[in-house]
Amino acid sequence: MNKTIYHYQIKDGILMSAVKDSLLISIMAVESLFGRSRINLEARFRLEKMNRVCIIDVGTLIGETIARVFTGLLIREFGEQAFKVERMETSVEVETTAEELESVMRDAHALLTSDTVEI
């Protein structure tokens, strides 16, 4: 069975740590709307820093919403020319393990509670 994914290719010169932060904020925003349970059950994503790629499975409302928020944040922070996004059909599973998701949520919490605020 094919999955629908959004495949983001991030241009050189964009800090992947900032892209990761945008993904974390997107996941937290969607968690606020739908709850942690739905994130745990339905969110599937992968960030490949070395390849400068982010993949989000958009086969569920949760995935679609994460992708929409993430895309908006990327445009706002880096501009439309900073990345390319393609909607693709693939048979490859986008797996996010429970440990990865827990790590993402810890990172997101740390991001929000850090003492450093940049404006």
Sequence and secondary structure as in RCSB ss.txt:
>XXXX:A:sequence
MNKTIYHYQIKDGILMSAVKDSLLISIMAVESLFGRSRINLEARFRLEKMNRVCIIDVGTLIGETIARVFTGLLI
REFGEQAFKVERMETSVEVETTAEELESVMRDAHALLTSDTVEI
>XXXX:A:secstr
  EEEEEEEE TTS HHHHHHHHHHHHHHHHHHH HHHHHHH  EEEETTTTEEEEE SSHHHHHHHHHHHHHHH
HHH GGGEEEEEEEESS     HHHHHHHHHHHHHHHH S    
